[in-house]
Amino acid sequence: MNLYQAFYERFAPYPDRTALRMPETDSSMTYGELHARSGQYATLLASSGLQAGDRVAVQVDKSGEALALYLGVLRAGGTYLPMNTAYTPDELAYFVENAEPAVVVCADKQKAVFEAIRERTGIRQRIFTLNTDGQGTLNTQANDHSSDFVTVERDDDDLAAILYTSGTTGRPKGAMISHNNLLNNGLTLLDYWGWKEGDVLLHMLPIFHVHGLFVACSCALLNASEMIFYSKFDATEALKSLPEATVMMGVPTFYTRLLAEPEFTQEKAENVRLFISGSAPLLEETFAEFEQRTGKAILERYGMTETGMNTSNPLNGQRIAGTVGFPLPGTEVRIMDENDQPCDTDGVGSLQVKGPNVFQGYWRMPEKTAEEFTDDGFFVTGDLGTINAAGYVSIVGRSKDLIISGGYNIYPKEIEMVLNELPGVLESAVFAFVHPDFGEGVAAAIVADGSANTITAESLASVCREHLAGFKVPRRILFLDELPRNTMGKVQKNVLRDQYGQKEL
């Protein structure tokens, strides 16, 4: 069925229950109001010519209206394409050209950017605006449309969303995610994490990301739970809201920042039954310090854009620091060696997954899709992992040099493509360094060709900011005479990480 219909069947009995409480604007939205608003958006989209399967590209700040828009796109049978608000015009142009959306929704300040892209590409789409305060042409026009809308029927494998994830080739890939992928994963997590009547979710994650939209929101909607809905993480605000919440989801940075607050005590965390961490590795010292401070063990899980959630530490049972728990029900996880044979217990190898949570493939990239799946249907995640004798999965490395900074995936090749085009740069290598707040930061080793006397770390970072989202811009830039290479001539990024990847240089 259409994913929205599954949500609606769960919360329809509670139209007067608060769905979103938004302390920053001192406002709220009930489930009845959320349903009605999504109906107005669906009616507006359908009247604008949106057909089932058409893409709706959305680059807006987080708000209650933005969540209602997502639900409206689902109801209208569209395919939702969320985009990070930090993306640059160059990045946005690629997404528009590749996905060819029928509708674009953006903030007023971004409208000229999308109009310029439309003129340059010749790809025609309706452009609506939606701002943080909920105002804009989308809002204004939706007010004139009926909230009565019959949700468009969709099949299990029809696309609910496309999420772009950068690749080792430097060109982002659109992961095609179906209605069934999201519904199955949401229902599995609802049961595995023990969601129950009265649960309240503290939601401080972005909603252009799997974690915030497809994990956090899906669980709350399927449980008809209230969300305390903030635009972003703020430790002071979190301390105010924690006593009213029973579940919190976050990236490791959220927890390190809470631990830095003297007011974060066992009493503050007492009402929260479940703290969940994901999107980046949780340091064992953070796990231990949090448990010592609050008496509660953080539940770490493992997922990715293409698969949703794959594994989780148990709700009831030992949560072990440094592991991501067990495969979720219905999901198969295996560790394979370089000869495509199963690894022995504790052996390190390629982590592969299979299940109804796994995506449908990459948008308009059939060859890339085929490369990423084995003949027997397992998705090759690119992560290196182990499974111990008790069945706990651990992620020990990333074979694709992925950097995860503050929960965001960053692929070095995309940054290297920008750096290598700059005057004075002979070659570059981008790698991770240990960041005390974000877990990992972006570092770049540069070999200059001597043609530009004015090349500096500041000038390189400045140019990167023009072409890349801010979270991808190198925070540490080194100038080397040459890059370390193996006997085959391949750059050894592990050597760079070992020599220059520590917190302090």
C-alpha positions, -999 to 999 in steps of 0.1 A, spaced: 0 0 0 9 37 -1 32 44 29 10 73 39 -20 50 41 -1 29 66 7 59 87 -29 72 85 -44 39 97 -22 41 128 -29 77 138 -65 81 124 -81 71 157 -63 100 175 -71 132 155 -69 154 186 -36 140 198 -5 163 194 17 151 165 42 179 166 51 202 194 74 230 183 89 249 212 109 273 191 77 288 176 55 279 206 32 261 182 18 226 177 0 205 152 -24 176 160 -27 144 139 -60 157 125 -43 189 114 -13 171 100 -36 149 79 -57 178 67 -26 198 58 -10 169 39 -43 166 20 -42 203 9 -6 198 -3 -16 166 -22 -45 184 -38 -23 213 -48 4 190 -63 -22 170 -82 -39 201 -96 -4 213 -107 -1 182 -129 18 159 -107 15 123 -119 22 91 -99 60 85 -99 69 122 -107 97 135 -85 92 164 -61 126 179 -52 125 197 -18 152 219 -3 136 236 27 144 242 64 129 218 89 94 227 100 60 212 107 49 223 72 79 206 57 69 173 73 33 178 61 47 184 26 65 150 26 33 133 36 14 152 9 39 141 -18 34 105 -7 -4 109 -7 -3 123 -43 17 93 -55 49 114 -60 85 104 -53 100 126 -26 135 139 -32 149 157 -1 180 178 -4 204 191 22 199 228 28 237 232 26 240 221 -10 255 246 -34 241 257 -68 265 233 -86 253 203 -65 216 213 -69 220 216 -107 233 180 -109 203 167 -89 178 185 -110 194 174 -143 196 138 -131 162 134 -114 142 157 -136 116 167 -110 82 179 -120 80 201 -89 106 219 -68 99 234 -34 126 257 -19 130 287 4 124 321 -11 161 328 -9 168 298 -32 141 304 -58 165 324 -82 190 295 -80 164 270 -92 150 293 -118 185 297 -132 189 259 -132 156 255 -150 166 280 -177 200 265 -182 188 228 -184 155 234 -201 139 210 -176 105 224 -169 91 222 -134 68 242 -111 87 260 -84 70 267 -50 85 283 -20 83 273 17 102 291 44 111 282 80 80 301 93 57 280 71 50 309 47 56 309 9 37 303 -23 32 266 -14 15 275 18 -6 303 2 -18 283 -27 -25 252 -5 -48 273 16 -71 276 -14 -73 238 -19 -94 211 -3 -80 189 25 -101 160 12 -79 139 -10 -81 102 -18 -46 88 -13 -31 75 -46 -26 37 -46 10 26 -50 25 -9 -53 51 -22 -29 80 -16 -52 69 18 -64 93 46 -53 84 66 -23 117 86 -23 151 91 -40 180 101 -17 212 111 -33 244 97 -18 279 106 -30 300 79 -46 336 70 -51 333 82 -87 325 117 -74 290 118 -89 262 114 -64 239 84 -69 201 85 -64 191 56 -41 156 45 -51 136 37 -20 102 20 -22 70 23 -1 76 -12 11 113 -6 20 102 22 43 71 5 57 89 -27 65 118 -10 81 95 12 102 74 -16 115 104 -37 123 120 -9 143 86 -1 160 86 -37 174 123 -41 180 127 -9 200 95 -15 219 75 15 210 44 18 232 14 40 240 25 73 255 60 74 240 72 109 231 101 114 207 126 143 211 134 151 174 164 173 168 176 156 136 174 170 100 145 156 79 164 155 46 183 125 59 174 88 65 178 90 102 156 120 109 129 113 83 127 76 76 137 63 111 126 89 136 94 102 119 83 68 106 85 53 141 66 82 156 39 83 129 34 45 130 30 47 168 8 79 167 34 94 191 40 131 199 73 145 185 90 174 203 101 189 170 132 212 169 148 227 138 182 215 149 201 201 179 207 225 208 220 212 241 203 238 262 169 231 245 175 194 248 180 197 285 146 215 288 127 189 268 143 156 279 121 154 311 91 153 288 105 128 263 107 90 265 128 84 233 157 104 219 175 97 186 207 114 177 241 112 161 272 108 185 278 145 184 245 150 202 256 129 231 291 143 234 276 178 236 251 167 262 279 153 283 297 186 280 268 202 299 272 201 337 234 203 340 230 170 321 224 147 351 208 113 358 176 132 369 174 150 335 176 117 317 154 98 341 122 99 320 139 88 287 136 50 283 157 48 252 186 68 238 195 57 202 226 66 183 235 62 147 247 77 114 283 76 126 304 54 150 298 60 187 331 61 206 334 36 234 344 63 258 313 82 250 292 51 256 309 45 290 307 81 301 271 84 292 262 52 311 282 64 341 265 98 341 229 87 335 227 50 344 214 43 309 232 25 280 230 42 246 215 18 219 237 19 188 224 7 155 237 5 119 221 16 87 228 35 55 210 55 28 205 25 6 191 1 32 176 20 61 184 2 93 202 -32 92 213 -40 127 206 -29 163 218 -35 198 189 -52 217 162 -34 236 164 -60 263 198 -75 267 234 -64 267 243 -34 246 280 -36 239 301 -6 232 318 -7 198 292 -30 183 260 -23 163 242 -53 176 223 -80 158 208 -82 123 172 -69 125 144 -95 120 140 -102 82 175 -88 74 204 -111 66 239 -99 73 271 -117 62 308 -110 62 327 -122 31 364 -125 25 384 -113 -6 375 -147 -22 338 -142 -17 337 -168 10 321 -164 44 345 -152 70 351 -172 102 338 -159 135 356 -125 143 371 -125 108 371 -91 91 356 -88 56 330 -72 34 297 -66 51 268 -75 29 230 -73 36 198 -86 21 162 -80 30 130 -61 24 147 -29 37 172 -29 8 167 -3 -19 156 -9 -55 188 3 -71 204 36 -82 183 60 -103 192 57 -140 224 38 -131 217 1 -140 253 -8 -144 263 7 -110 233 -11 -94 245 -44 -109 280 -38 -95 268 -32 -60 247 -65 -57 260 -100 -56 246 -127 -78 225 -141 -49 210 -107 -42 231 -92 -13 239 -55 -13 277 -48 -9 277 -20 17 314 -11 12 318 -14 50 342 -38 66 328 -57 96 330 -87 119 305 -109 136 315 -124 170 305 -157 185 275 -142 202 262 -127 169 271 -90 175 281 -71 144 309 -46 145 319 -21 118 357 -19 117 364 2 87 352 14 53 365 0 21 353 29 1 371 56 22 338 71 33 341 99 58 312 103 83 313 138 99 285 147 123 263 120 108 268 131 72 283 109 46 312 124 27 331 108 -2 367 120 -8 365 117 -46 339 144 -48 361 169 -30 392 158 -48 375 165 -81 371 201 -70 406 205 -56 424 190 -86 408 215 -109 423 245 -90 453 264 -103 485 253 -84 472 219 -74 490 190 -89 471 163 -70 452 159 -38 441 131 -14 411 136 10 409 116 41 394 116 76 409 130 108 397 125 143 374 153 153 364 158 190 329 169 182 319 155 148 337 121 151 355 126 119 365 158 100 376 163 64 414 166 58 431 172 24 467 166 15 478 188 -14 508 185 -37 514 219 -54 527 221 -89 545 254 -82 526 274 -108 506 294 -82 526 313 -56 495 324 -37 480 290 -31 471 287 7 449 265 28 425 294 32 423 300 -5 416 264 -12 389 262 14 373 293 1 370 279 -34 357 246 -20 329 265 -2 318 279 -36 313 244 -50 305 221 -21 282 220 9 299 234 40 302 200 58 323 187 29 349 216 30 383 204 43 389 217 79 425 206 78 447 212 47 483 199 45 509 206 18 532 177 10 560 172 -15 544 139 -25 516 116 -16 524 82 0 518 53 -25 521 16 -26 541 -5 -51 512 -3 -75 512 35 -73 479 37 -54 477 65 -28 478 51 7 452 70 25 456 48 56 492 62 59 478 98 57 452 89 84 479 74 106 503 103 102 479 133 101 445 120 113 448 125 150 430 152 170 462 172 174 491 175 150 
